[in-house]
Amino acid sequence: VLGSLGAVQRWGVAKPNSSVSLRVNGDIGASSHHYTFTAGPKTKFGIHVTQLAEARAICAAHGVKITGLQQHIGSNWL
């Protein structure tokens, strides 16, 4: 599962014509502490929804097929 545009680019260069799953930051998340908030444009968790078109274009340029999407919205641990 790749969670950044940089990782998608590196994967495409290293493994053209392969398949991949992407971790999506859907701007929906939860947290038990403000340092671990799992969604939004300023978090490190996943490719933000506004960047998905760019991720798809990178994959297409390298013949990489997107076969899965994953999203982590946080833990219910308080």
Buried (B, 14 or more C-beta within 10 A) or exposed (E): EBBBBEBBBEBBEEEEEBEBEBBBBBEEBBBEEEEEBBBEEEBEBBBBBEBBEBBBEBBEEBEBEBEEBEBBBBEEEE
